[in-house]
Amino acid sequence: MSHDSQGGSPEDLLRVADVRRIAGGVSNATIYRWIAEGRFPAPYKPTSHTSVWKRGEIERWKAELSRDDDSTLGAV
């Protein structure tokens, strides 16, 4: 499991602290609210008390967010 929020394999597993950092420092509650709203990748649950995300899924989410911001700016 990776504890680094930069670089690495798309298959690396990230814990919520790493995911929060990549998502801009938002809170756990925000991450889970976004998941409930369908705006953020759902975690994998290897145990009932553990949530992990694949680095590649989080990087794709972030890239898509950037593309959405770019297209919004172009529409102004």
Secondary structure, DSSP 4 states (H G I P E B T S, - for coil): -B--SSSS-TT-EE-HHHHHHHTTS--HHHHHHHHHTTSSPPPEEEETTEEEEEHHHHHHHHHHHHHHHHHHHHT-
